[in-house]
Amino acid sequence: MQIEHDVDMPSTPRRVTPWVAAVAFAVTPFVTLGFLTPVAFTLAAVLRRSWLLGAAAAVYTVAVAGMFALDSDSGLYSASIITALLVGGVHAVAVSPWIARTLRNRHAIEESDLLEKVAHEENAALAADPTLRRALRRRERRRRARQIVATDPALADELQIGRLGQHRRFDDGGLVDVNRVDAAALSALPGFTAAMADRVVAARERFEGLRSDADLIVHADVPPEVVARLRERLLFRPLDVGASDAEPGVASDEV
């Protein structure tokens, strides 16, 4: 039986908890009888990028070397042990909070860098997503179509913006002119029912056109959640007094 692995999920190395590393550093001189004190302080100097810790590591290195090179009966031998074990141990305990703090900060920076990398990758993936690109293009078309309606109503009439007619060639991004489409077109909108569409048609005839989202809610009793869902697509172009719903020269099958 073949087991499939997700190759897109890189394995994350397990990191040492900061306080565990700090405790390990603090007890190293005592546990190793001072022999690994220079190693612990060398690693601490690299981690902290501290020349003072580097100098301390050099001193402890000399002390450990004395423990190997000097005669066990000499006073310098005892001084070497005291330096590497006791002095180094107390020094390590004092420095250990800095070690924990440095590791926490480094982990935070690494996580921040990882989040930034993931966000960049996700943004790149979204930018290439065809569904999102189509939706954004339709949103931009709706914005441009609204500009035409606001600045050039005659052109908007010619382009039949918001009419949803099957013979219309201009793509307005799916705008719906509430005052001009018929009940069938309204009832086809998400969340709309035939009863809602009939109430909208009756209300716009009674008030000679609806003017805003609020009119749909107040005068046509359309639920606010339905209006909110469709707000970006709804268009309320004013009607000429005495004009019919269908614009001159537009066949009914284009509504």
ZICORSUL-V536855 format. One record per pair of residues at least 4 apart in sequence whose C-alpha atoms are under 7 Angstrom apart, sorted by the first residue. I is the first residue (numbers start at 1). GAP is how many residues later the second one is. D is the distance in whole Angstrom. If there is no record, write none. Layout:
I,GAP,D / I,GAP,D
This chain:
16,4,7 / 16,5,6 / 17,4,6 / 18,4,6 / 18,82,5 / 18,85,5 / 18,86,6 / 19,4,6 / 19,81,5 / 20,4,6 / 21,4,6 / 21,79,7 / 22,4,6 / 22,74,5 / 22,75,7 / 22,77,6 / 22,78,5 / 23,4,6 / 23,73,7 / 24,4,6 / 25,15,6 / 25,67,7 / 25,71,7 / 26,63,7 / 26,66,5 / 26,67,5 / 26,70,6 / 27,4,6 / 27,62,7 / 28,4,6 / 28,8,7 / 28,9,7 / 29,4,6 / 29,5,4 / 29,6,7 / 29,7,6 / 29,8,5 / 29,56,5 / 29,59,6 / 29,60,5 / 30,4,6 / 30,55,6 / 30,59,6 / 32,4,6 / 33,52,6 / 34,50,5 / 34,51,4 / 35,29,6 / 36,4,6 / 37,4,6 / 37,23,7 / 37,47,6 / 37,51,6 / 38,4,6 / 38,19,5 / 38,20,7 / 38,22,5 / 38,23,5 / 39,4,6 / 40,4,6 / 41,4,6 / 41,12,6 / 41,13,7 / 41,15,7 / 41,16,5 / 42,4,6 / 42,12,6 / 42,15,5 / 43,4,6 / 44,4,6 / 44,9,7 / 45,4,5 / 45,5,5 / 45,6,7 / 45,8,5 / 45,9,5 / 46,4,7 / 48,54,7 / 50,4,6 / 51,4,6 / 52,4,6 / 53,4,6 / 54,4,6 / 55,4,6 / 56,4,6 / 57,4,6 / 58,4,6 / 59,4,6 / 60,4,6 / 60,23,7 / 60,24,5 / 61,4,6 / 62,4,6 / 63,4,6 / 63,17,4 / 63,18,7 / 63,20,6 / 63,21,6 / 64,4,7 / 64,16,6 / 64,20,6 / 65,4,6 / 66,4,5 / 66,11,6 / 66,14,6 / 67,10,6 / 67,13,6 / 67,14,6 / 70,7,6 / 71,6,6 / 72,5,6 / 74,4,7 / 75,4,6 / 76,4,6 / 77,4,6 / 78,4,6 / 79,4,6 / 80,4,6 / 81,4,6 / 82,4,5 / 82,5,6 / 83,4,5 / 83,5,6 / 84,4,5 / 85,4,6 / 86,4,6 / 87,4,6 / 88,4,6 / 89,4,6 / 90,4,6 / 91,4,6 / 92,4,6 / 95,4,7 / 96,4,6 / 97,4,6 / 98,4,6 / 99,4,6 / 100,4,6 / 101,4,6 / 102,4,6 / 103,4,6 / 104,4,6 / 105,4,6 / 106,4,6 / 107,4,6 / 108,4,6 / 109,4,6 / 110,4,6 / 111,4,6 / 112,4,6 / 113,4,6 / 114,4,6 / 115,4,6 / 116,4,6 / 117,4,6 / 118,4,6 / 119,4,6 / 120,4,6 / 121,4,6 / 122,4,6 / 123,4,6 / 124,4,6 / 125,4,6 / 126,6,7 / 129,4,6 / 130,4,6 / 131,4,6 / 132,4,6 / 133,4,6 / 134,4,6 / 135,4,6 / 136,4,6 / 137,4,6 / 138,4,6 / 138,35,4 / 139,4,6 / 139,34,6 / 140,4,6 / 141,4,6 / 141,31,5 / 141,32,5 / 142,4,6 / 142,30,5 / 142,31,5 / 142,33,6 / 143,4,6 / 144,4,6 / 145,4,6 / 145,16,7 / 145,27,5 / 146,4,6 / 147,4,6 / 148,4,5 / 148,5,7 / 148,8,6 / 149,4,5 / 149,7,5 / 152,4,6 / 153,4,6 / 154,4,6 / 155,4,6 / 156,4,6 / 156,5,6 / 157,4,7 / 159,11,6 / 160,8,7 / 161,11,6 / 162,13,5 / 162,14,4 / 162,15,4 / 162,73,7 / 163,13,6 / 163,14,6 / 163,17,7 / 163,18,6 / 163,92,6 / 164,12,7 / 164,91,6 / 165,89,4 / 165,90,5 / 166,88,5 / 167,87,6 / 174,59,6 / 175,58,5 / 175,59,6 / 175,60,6 / 176,57,6 / 176,58,5 / 176,59,6 / 177,4,6 / 177,57,6 / 177,58,5 / 177,59,6 / 177,60,7 / 178,56,7 / 178,57,6 / 178,58,6 / 179,25,6 / 179,30,6 / 179,31,6 / 179,57,6 / 179,58,7 / 180,65,5 / 180,66,7 / 181,4,6 / 181,5,7 / 181,74,6 / 182,4,6 / 182,73,6 / 183,4,6 / 183,14,5 / 183,15,6 / 183,18,7 / 184,4,6 / 186,6,7 / 186,11,5 / 187,5,5 / 187,6,5 / 187,7,5 / 187,10,5 / 188,4,7 / 191,35,6 / 192,4,6 / 192,5,7 / 193,4,6 / 194,4,6 / 195,4,6 / 196,4,6 / 196,26,6 / 197,4,6 / 198,4,6 / 199,4,6 / 199,21,5 / 200,4,6 / 200,16,7 / 200,20,5 / 201,4,6 / 202,4,6 / 203,4,6 / 203,16,6 / 203,17,6 / 204,4,5 / 204,5,4 / 204,6,5 / 205,4,6 / 208,31,7 / 208,33,7 / 209,29,6 / 209,30,6 / 210,5,6 / 210,26,7 / 211,4,6 / 211,25,5 / 212,4,7 / 212,24,6 / 213,4,7 / 213,14,7 / 214,4,6 / 215,4,5 / 215,5,7 / 216,4,5 / 216,5,6 / 216,6,6 / 217,4,5 / 217,5,5 / 217,6,6 / 217,7,6 / 222,4,7 / 222,5,7 / 223,4,7 / 224,4,6 / 225,4,6 / 226,4,6 / 227,4,6 / 230,4,6 / 239,4,7 / 246,4,7 / 250,4,7
